[in-house]
């Protein structure tokens, strides 16, 4: 059985080697003139110069606001990687909050938060999607737990 596999491997290797050699033979017929024509064609399809198109600050802000969301939920403190404040929305979605003002950094605070989700941003927290906070409205302070961290 092993000699049969060895013969098949030898035949397969021989066929591949012959195929590669025949391909090299056809490429040898290309002249320098042909190669120059190919290079000219490639050069024509390339852009002549790179031009940066300026964007005003108002346009950049408008583009950023388009993806803004508003949701209600709780801010919680997670003691992971030095600690961070997270947000669990009423529907159960999880977010890592970026740009949360110190005023709202309270474990258990129920809020309505507005912000822009950043699904492509990676963090060490690995706690849901990053949410760049733009505004926070406090709804309930009765569930705030002082000096107690959520595991």
N, C-alpha and C positions, 0 to 999 in steps of 0.2 A: 504494500500500500504506500509506503514512504517513497519507494522508487518511482511509483506512478506520479505522486505529487511533485517529486524532483524533476521528472521529465516535463510535466506541465509547466512548471516554473521556468525551466530552461527554454521551452518553446515560446512562452509568453514574453520573456526577456528578449529573445532573438527577434521576434516580430516588432517589438517596440523599438529596438535598436535600428532595425532596417527602416522603419517608418521615419525615425528621426533623421537618418542619413539621407533619405530621399528628399525630405523637406529642405535640408541644407543645400542639396544640389540645385533645387529650383531657385533658391535665393541668390546663388552665385551669378545668375544671369543678369542681375540688376546692375546697371552702370552708375557711375558717379552722376551723370546727367539726370538719371531717374531719381536718385536720392536727393539732388538739389531741388527738383520739382516738388518732391514730397515735402521738403523742408519749407519751400515757399508757400505751399498750400496751407501748411500748419500755421505759418506766420501770419497769413492773411486772416485766418479765423480768430486769431488772438486779438484782444482789445489793444488799441494803440496806446492809451494812457488810462490810468486809474483816476477817476474823479470822485471826490467825496462830496456828497450832497448834504449841506448843513441843515440841521433841524433846530427850529426855535424851541426855547424852553416851554412855551405854551403848548406846542405840538407834542412834545415829549410827555408832558403832564397829562394831556388829553388822551394820549395813547395808553398811558399807565392806568388812568381812571376807568377805561373801558372794561378792564377785567376785575373791577372792584366788587366785592360781595359784602353783604350785611347779614349777620346771624346772631342768634341768642344762645347763651350757654354759660359755662363756668370756667373761670381761670383757676388752674391748679398748679401747685409747685411740685416739680419732680426733682428728686435728689439724685441726679445722674449726670456724670461728666461735669461736676462742679455746680450742678443745679440750674434749672431753667423754668420759666413759666410757660405752661401749655394751656390750650383751650380745648374743651370738649363741647361741641355744639349740641343742641337739643336733639338732633337726629343721630348723634353718636359719632359724627366725624371728628377726627383728632387733628389738631394743628399745633405747630411750634410757633410761638409768637415772637416776631422780630420787631423791635421799635416800640415795645410796650413801655409807656411812661411809668416811673417808679410809684406814682400815686395809685396805680391800679395793680401793682404787684402784690396781691393778697390772695392767699390760698383759700379757695371756696367762694370768691366774689362772683356773683351772678351779674353778667353784663350783656350788652348788645355791642358787638364789635364790628367795625367796618375795616376792610383791608383788601389787599391784593394777594391772592394765592400765588405762590411761586413753586409749582410742582417740579421744576427742573433743578431747584436749589437743594444741595445736599448738606446735611448737618450731622454732628456726632450723636445728636439726641435720638434720631430715628423714631420720632413720635409724630407720625402723620405728616401732612403737608406744611411747609413753611408759609406763614401768613404775615405779610408786611402790614403792620397795623397803621391805619390812618386816623381812626377816631374810636373812642370808647364811651359808652353811656352806661352808668351804673344802674342796675335794676333792683338788686337786693344785697344788702350787707349783712343780713342776719346769719348767713351760713359761713362767714369768714372764720377761719381757724387760725389763731395767732400762734406762731412758733411751732407749728405742727406740719410736718412734711408728708406728702402722699407718697407711698411706695409704688 
